[in-house]
Amino acid sequence: MPIVNNITRLLDSRKIPYTAFELSAEKRGALETSRLLGVDPERVFKTIVVTRNFGKPILVVIPGSCEVDLKALAIFLGEKKVFLTTQAEAEKLTGLQAGGISPLALINQGFVIVLDDTALKLDQIHISGGQLGLNIRLGVDDLTKLTRARFGKIGKSI
């Protein structure tokens, strides 16, 4: 029986094509997920929670092989400085477990969503399905429309 949650129901209700991949329900990084799925690591994106001095936190969606370039992100957003959250802070701010934080689970929650511009070169990417053990592959255009994500050069290679 495939996993059904708010994200899969949302995608189904909007008739957005996607593929759900079920893995064991444990926290794993994007690189391990790409290995388990046999997918190019540049296609498996992770969601990082970043805060700023004022305003709602930011969800940064970057390839698993990258880290957030905080300086580039601050410039992109017109902020003086932005800050990485701890795992505990990210979970408290989103209400989701680390490893299951997904921009699709936080639609209409007031988060600014910034997607690394490398996604523009891809037709589809993988993101968390909003819970541990669920990975969703969907079109970049569909993700952008649903989340109103902005594209920026905000990732740097690890």
KETI-842203 format. One record per residue: z, x, y of N, C-alpha, C in turn; residue in three letters. Coordinates in steps of 0.02 Angstrom, whole numbers. Each point is the difference from the previous one (the first is absolute). Example, Ala and Ser with C-alpha at 12.3 -4.5 7.8 and 13.67 -1.06 7.14 Angstrom:
<atoms>
+--------+--------+--------+--------+--------+--------+--------+--------+--------+-----+
:    nzz :    nxx :    nyy :   cazz :   caxx :   cayy :    czz :    cxx :    cyy : res :
+--------+--------+--------+--------+--------+--------+--------+--------+--------+-----+
:    390 :    660 :   -284 :      0 :    -45 :     59 :      0 :     45 :     60 : ALA :
:    -36 :    -18 :     53 :      3 :     42 :     59 :     37 :    -39 :     55 : SER :
+--------+--------+--------+--------+--------+--------+--------+--------+--------+-----+
</atoms>
This chain:
<atoms>
+--------+--------+--------+--------+--------+--------+--------+--------+--------+-----+
:    nzz :    nxx :    nyy :   cazz :   caxx :   cayy :    czz :    cxx :    cyy : res :
+--------+--------+--------+--------+--------+--------+--------+--------+--------+-----+
:      0 :     43 :    -59 :      0 :    -43 :     59 :      0 :     45 :     62 : MET :
:    -50 :     -6 :     43 :     -3 :     42 :     59 :     56 :    -16 :     49 : PRO :
:     20 :     51 :     38 :     51 :    -10 :     51 :    -27 :    -45 :     55 : ILE :
:     40 :    -49 :     19 :    -17 :    -44 :     55 :     57 :      6 :     51 : VAL :
:    -18 :     13 :     62 :     50 :      3 :     53 :    -31 :    -27 :     64 : ASN :
:     35 :      5 :     56 :    -26 :    -27 :     63 :    -66 :     33 :     20 : ASN :
:     -9 :     63 :    -15 :    -62 :     34 :     18 :    -58 :    -26 :    -42 : ILE :
:      8 :     -5 :    -65 :    -56 :    -25 :    -41 :    -15 :    -73 :     17 : THR :
:     52 :    -39 :     15 :    -12 :    -70 :     20 :    -38 :     -3 :     67 : ARG :
:     18 :     45 :     47 :    -36 :      2 :     64 :    -73 :     18 :    -10 : LEU :
:    -13 :     52 :    -38 :    -69 :     21 :    -12 :    -39 :    -54 :    -36 : LEU :
:     31 :    -32 :    -50 :    -34 :    -55 :    -35 :    -14 :    -59 :     47 : ASP :
:     48 :    -17 :     42 :    -10 :    -58 :     44 :    -55 :     12 :     52 : SER :
:     -9 :     63 :     19 :    -53 :     17 :     49 :    -66 :     19 :    -35 : ARG :
:      1 :     -4 :    -67 :    -59 :     17 :    -40 :    -25 :     71 :     14 : LYS :
:     48 :     46 :      6 :    -15 :     70 :     12 :     -1 :     35 :    -68 : ILE :
:    -55 :     33 :    -16 :     -4 :     35 :    -64 :     46 :     61 :     -1 : PRO :
:     34 :      8 :    -56 :     45 :     57 :    -10 :      9 :     10 :    -74 : TYR :
:     26 :     57 :    -17 :     19 :     14 :    -69 :     72 :     22 :      0 : THR :
:     41 :    -31 :    -41 :     70 :     19 :     -6 :      9 :     46 :    -60 : ALA :
:     38 :     53 :     10 :     15 :     47 :    -54 :     75 :      0 :    -10 : PHE :
:     20 :    -13 :    -62 :     71 :      0 :    -17 :     20 :     67 :    -31 : GLU :
:     53 :     28 :     26 :     29 :     61 :    -26 :     73 :    -14 :    -15 : LEU :
:     34 :     45 :    -33 :     71 :    -11 :    -11 :     35 :     -5 :     69 : SER :
:     50 :    -43 :      3 :     34 :    -14 :     64 :     49 :     55 :     18 : ALA :
:    -27 :     56 :     22 :     41 :     55 :     24 :    -31 :     29 :     62 : GLU :
:     41 :     33 :     40 :    -26 :     31 :     62 :    -41 :     61 :    -18 : LYS :
:    -61 :      1 :     25 :    -43 :     58 :    -10 :    -42 :      9 :     63 : ARG :
:    -21 :     61 :     11 :    -41 :     15 :     58 :    -72 :    -20 :    -11 : GLY :
:    -37 :      3 :     55 :    -71 :    -18 :     -3 :    -40 :     49 :    -44 : ALA :
:     19 :     64 :      0 :    -37 :     48 :    -41 :     11 :    -14 :    -74 : LEU :
:     61 :    -17 :    -19 :     12 :    -16 :    -70 :    -36 :    -65 :    -19 : GLU :
:      0 :    -49 :     46 :    -36 :    -62 :    -12 :    -74 :     13 :    -11 : THR :
:    -29 :     44 :     42 :    -72 :     15 :     -8 :    -13 :     32 :    -68 : SER :
:     45 :     43 :    -22 :     -8 :     33 :    -65 :      3 :    -52 :    -56 : ARG :
:     50 :    -45 :      3 :      8 :    -50 :    -52 :    -59 :    -49 :     -3 : LEU :
:    -28 :    -15 :     58 :    -57 :    -47 :      2 :    -67 :     34 :     -9 : LEU :
:      0 :     67 :      2 :    -63 :     36 :     -6 :    -45 :    -10 :     61 : GLY :
:     32 :     -2 :     59 :    -35 :    -14 :     62 :      5 :     61 :     46 : VAL :
:    -51 :     13 :     39 :      1 :     55 :     48 :     61 :     -8 :     46 : ASP :
:     41 :     52 :      8 :     60 :     -5 :     42 :    -14 :    -21 :     72 : PRO :
:    -61 :     13 :     24 :    -17 :    -19 :     69 :     -8 :    -76 :      8 : GLU :
:     -3 :    -36 :    -56 :     -7 :    -73 :      1 :     67 :    -37 :     -7 : ARG :
:     52 :     37 :    -19 :     66 :    -32 :     -8 :     41 :     15 :     62 : VAL :
:     14 :    -53 :     38 :     35 :      7 :     64 :     73 :    -20 :     -9 : PHE :
:     42 :     31 :     41 :     71 :    -15 :      0 :     19 :    -26 :     68 : LYS :
:     53 :    -39 :      2 :     24 :    -29 :     63 :     65 :     34 :     19 : THR :
:      0 :     28 :     60 :     57 :     36 :     27 :     26 :    -39 :     60 : ILE :
:     66 :     -9 :      3 :     31 :    -36 :     56 :     22 :     51 :     52 : VAL :
:    -22 :    -12 :     62 :     14 :     45 :     56 :     31 :    -43 :     55 : VAL :
:     50 :     28 :     34 :     31 :    -37 :     56 :    -17 :     35 :     66 : THR :
:     15 :    -36 :     54 :     -9 :     27 :     67 :     61 :    -20 :     41 : ARG :
:      3 :     24 :     60 :     60 :    -14 :     41 :      9 :    -75 :     13 : ASN :
:    -54 :    -35 :     13 :      3 :    -72 :     15 :    -55 :    -35 :    -39 : PHE :
:     14 :    -60 :    -23 :    -51 :    -39 :    -34 :      7 :      2 :    -75 : GLY :
:    -40 :    -43 :    -30 :      0 :     -8 :    -73 :    -24 :     65 :    -34 : LYS :
:     24 :     14 :    -59 :    -24 :     59 :    -37 :    -74 :     -4 :    -15 : PRO :
:    -27 :     57 :    -18 :    -71 :      7 :    -14 :     -9 :     13 :    -74 : ILE :
:    -50 :    -32 :    -29 :    -19 :     14 :    -69 :    -62 :     45 :      2 : LEU :
:      7 :     60 :    -25 :    -54 :     48 :     -1 :    -28 :      2 :    -71 : VAL :
:    -64 :    -14 :     -7 :    -31 :     -2 :    -66 :    -48 :     59 :     -4 : VAL :
:     19 :     49 :    -43 :    -38 :     63 :     -4 :    -14 :     17 :    -73 : ILE :
:    -51 :     42 :    -11 :    -13 :     22 :    -69 :     61 :     35 :    -29 : PRO :
:      8 :     -6 :    -65 :     57 :     30 :    -34 :      2 :     75 :      5 : GLY :
:    -57 :     31 :     14 :     -4 :     73 :      6 :     16 :     24 :     70 : SER :
:     22 :    -45 :     44 :     14 :     18 :     69 :     72 :    -16 :     18 : CYS :
:     20 :     25 :     58 :     63 :    -19 :     31 :    -15 :    -24 :     70 : GLU :
:     47 :    -37 :     29 :    -10 :    -27 :     67 :      3 :     57 :     51 : VAL :
:    -50 :      3 :     43 :      1 :     46 :     56 :     34 :    -37 :     57 : ASP :
:     66 :     12 :      7 :     40 :    -38 :     49 :    -24 :      9 :     71 : LEU :
:    -22 :     60 :     17 :    -24 :     13 :     68 :    -64 :    -40 :     13 : LYS :
:    -47 :      2 :    -47 :    -63 :    -37 :      7 :     14 :    -75 :      3 : ALA :
:     47 :    -24 :    -41 :     17 :    -71 :      0 :     30 :    -21 :     67 : LEU :
:     45 :     40 :     27 :     31 :    -15 :     65 :    -54 :     -4 :     54 : ALA :
:    -45 :     48 :      1 :    -54 :      0 :     49 :    -43 :    -62 :     -9 : ILE :
:    -18 :    -15 :    -61 :    -42 :    -58 :    -15 :     32 :    -65 :     26 : PHE :
:     66 :     -6 :     -8 :     36 :    -60 :     19 :     22 :      0 :     73 : LEU :
:     -8 :     57 :     34 :     23 :      5 :     69 :     76 :      5 :      5 : GLY :
:     31 :     28 :    -51 :     72 :      9 :     -2 :     17 :     73 :     15 : GLU :
:     61 :     11 :     26 :     22 :     69 :     10 :     15 :     33 :    -67 : LYS :
:     32 :    -37 :    -43 :     21 :     27 :    -64 :      7 :    -56 :    -51 : LYS :
:    -15 :     15 :    -63 :     11 :    -46 :    -55 :     39 :     38 :    -54 : VAL :
:     33 :    -38 :    -45 :     46 :     30 :    -47 :    -11 :    -27 :    -70 : PHE :
:     -1 :     46 :    -49 :     -2 :    -21 :    -70 :     67 :    -32 :    -18 : LEU :
:     -1 :    -52 :    -40 :     62 :    -30 :    -24 :     20 :     31 :    -66 : THR :
:     63 :     -6 :    -16 :     22 :     18 :    -67 :    -21 :    -56 :    -48 : THR :
:      6 :     12 :    -64 :    -16 :    -52 :    -49 :     44 :    -61 :     12 : GLN :
:     65 :     11 :     10 :     46 :    -56 :     11 :    -17 :    -39 :     63 : ALA :
:    -18 :     35 :     53 :    -19 :    -34 :     63 :    -64 :    -40 :    -10 : GLU :
:    -49 :     29 :    -35 :    -63 :    -36 :    -12 :     13 :    -64 :    -40 : ALA :
:     42 :      5 :    -50 :     16 :    -60 :    -40 :     36 :    -52 :     41 : GLU :
:     46 :     21 :     42 :     37 :    -48 :     42 :    -47 :    -34 :     51 : LYS :
:    -44 :     39 :     30 :    -45 :    -27 :     51 :    -52 :    -48 :    -29 : LEU :
:    -22 :     13 :    -61 :    -54 :    -41 :    -29 :     25 :    -52 :    -49 : THR :
:     59 :     11 :    -28 :     24 :    -45 :    -52 :    -33 :     12 :    -67 : GLY :
:    -36 :     55 :     -6 :    -36 :     17 :    -61 :     26 :     67 :    -27 : LEU :
:     -5 :      9 :    -66 :     20 :     63 :    -30 :    -52 :     54 :     15 : GLN :
:     23 :     61 :     13 :    -46 :     56 :      7 :    -41 :      5 :    -64 : ALA :
:    -65 :     11 :      8 :    -46 :     -1 :    -56 :    -34 :    -67 :     -6 : GLY :
:     27 :    -50 :     34 :    -29 :    -67 :     -1 :    -13 :    -26 :     71 : GLY :
:      6 :     43 :     49 :    -12 :    -20 :     70 :    -75 :     -6 :     10 : ILE :
:    -21 :    -59 :     22 :    -72 :    -14 :      8 :    -13 :    -36 :     66 : SER :
:    -53 :     20 :     36 :    -16 :    -37 :     61 :    -16 :    -73 :    -13 : PRO :
:    -25 :    -15 :    -59 :    -16 :    -70 :    -17 :     63 :    -43 :     -7 : LEU :
:     55 :     31 :    -19 :     63 :    -37 :     -8 :     33 :    -13 :     68 : ALA :
:    -23 :     34 :     52 :     34 :     -4 :     65 :    -45 :    -29 :     55 : LEU :
:    -51 :    -36 :    -21 :    -43 :    -34 :     48 :     42 :    -50 :     40 : ILE :
:    -12 :     -4 :     63 :     35 :    -47 :     46 :     75 :     16 :      7 : ASN :
:     19 :     62 :    -15 :     70 :     21 :      9 :      7 :     42 :     63 : GLN :
:    -54 :      8 :     38 :      4 :     36 :     64 :    -10 :     75 :     -5 : GLY :
:    -14 :     26 :    -59 :    -12 :     72 :     -7 :    -69 :     19 :     27 : PHE :
:     -3 :     55 :     35 :    -64 :     30 :     18 :    -24 :     36 :    -62 : VAL :
:    -62 :    -10 :    -19 :    -27 :     32 :    -60 :    -57 :     46 :     20 : ILE :
:      7 :     64 :    -18 :    -50 :     50 :     15 :    -26 :     28 :    -65 : VAL :
:    -64 :     -5 :    -10 :    -33 :     24 :    -60 :    -37 :     64 :     16 : LEU :
:     10 :     51 :    -41 :    -34 :     64 :     12 :    -75 :    -11 :     -1 : ASP :
:    -34 :     32 :     48 :    -72 :    -12 :      7 :    -42 :     26 :    -58 : ASP :
:     29 :     37 :    -47 :    -38 :     20 :    -59 :    -19 :    -61 :    -42 : THR :
:     36 :    -54 :      8 :    -16 :    -62 :    -37 :    -67 :    -28 :     21 : ALA :
:    -23 :     17 :     61 :    -65 :    -25 :     23 :    -58 :     25 :    -42 : LEU :
:     11 :     55 :    -35 :    -53 :     29 :    -42 :     -2 :    -32 :    -69 : LYS :
:     48 :    -44 :    -14 :      7 :    -29 :    -67 :    -13 :    -75 :      2 : LEU :
:    -26 :    -27 :    -54 :     -8 :    -72 :     -3 :     64 :    -34 :    -22 : ASP :
:     35 :     31 :    -48 :     63 :    -28 :    -25 :     53 :     55 :     -4 : GLN :
:     63 :    -22 :      8 :     56 :     46 :    -10 :     53 :    -35 :    -41 : ILE :
:     47 :     39 :    -25 :     57 :    -25 :    -37 :     61 :      3 :     46 : HIS :
:     40 :    -54 :     -2 :     64 :      0 :     37 :     53 :    -32 :    -45 : ILE :
:     62 :      6 :     20 :     53 :    -32 :    -38 :     -9 :    -76 :      2 : SER :
:     20 :    -31 :    -54 :     -4 :    -72 :     -5 :     63 :    -36 :     21 : GLY :
:     45 :     36 :     35 :     60 :    -32 :     27 :     60 :      1 :    -46 : GLY :
:     -8 :     31 :    -58 :     57 :      8 :    -46 :    -16 :     59 :    -45 : GLN :
:     53 :     28 :    -28 :     -9 :     57 :    -45 :    -43 :    -21 :    -60 : LEU :
:    -48 :     42 :    -18 :    -41 :    -13 :    -58 :    -63 :    -41 :     13 : GLY :
:    -13 :    -17 :     63 :    -60 :    -38 :     16 :    -41 :     37 :     52 : LEU :
:    -62 :     15 :    -18 :    -47 :     34 :     44 :    -60 :    -46 :      9 : ASN :
:    -24 :     -5 :     62 :    -56 :    -45 :     16 :    -58 :     41 :     27 : ILE :
:    -60 :    -12 :    -29 :    -61 :     30 :     28 :    -37 :    -56 :     35 : ARG :
:    -16 :     12 :     64 :    -37 :    -50 :     38 :    -43 :     34 :     52 : LEU :
:    -44 :    -38 :     29 :    -46 :     26 :     51 :     37 :     19 :     63 : GLY :
:    -22 :     55 :     30 :     30 :     23 :     63 :     -9 :    -52 :     54 : VAL :
:    -59 :    -31 :      3 :    -12 :    -52 :     50 :     48 :    -59 :     -9 : ASP :
:     12 :    -20 :    -62 :     45 :    -56 :    -13 :     71 :     18 :     21 : ASP :
:     22 :     60 :    -17 :     67 :     22 :     19 :      8 :      1 :     76 : LEU :
:    -51 :     25 :     33 :      2 :      5 :     73 :      4 :    -69 :     32 : THR :
:    -40 :    -47 :    -24 :      0 :    -68 :     27 :     67 :    -34 :    -11 : LYS :
:     27 :      7 :    -59 :     64 :    -33 :    -16 :     58 :     28 :     41 : LEU :
:      2 :     65 :      8 :     57 :     32 :     31 :    -10 :     16 :     74 : THR :
:    -61 :     -8 :     24 :    -18 :     19 :     69 :     17 :     74 :     13 : ARG :
:    -10 :     40 :    -52 :     14 :     72 :      5 :    -48 :     33 :     49 : ALA :
:     27 :     51 :     33 :    -40 :     42 :     44 :    -12 :     65 :    -37 : ARG :
:    -58 :     30 :     13 :    -18 :     63 :    -32 :     15 :     58 :     46 : PHE :
:     30 :     52 :    -27 :     13 :     60 :     39 :      1 :     62 :    -45 : GLY :
:    -12 :     56 :     30 :      5 :     64 :    -36 :     73 :     20 :      0 : LYS :
:     38 :    -25 :    -48 :     72 :      7 :      2 :     29 :     33 :    -63 : ILE :
:    -43 :     23 :    -45 :     23 :     34 :    -60 :    -22 :     73 :      3 : GLY :
:     39 :     43 :    -33 :    -20 :     70 :     -6 :     13 :     21 :    -72 : LYS :
:    -42 :     44 :    -24 :      6 :     23 :    -70 :     66 :     34 :    -12 : SER :
:     27 :    -12 :    -59 :     64 :     30 :    -19 :    -11 :     72 :    -20 : ILE :
+--------+--------+--------+--------+--------+--------+--------+--------+--------+-----+
</atoms>
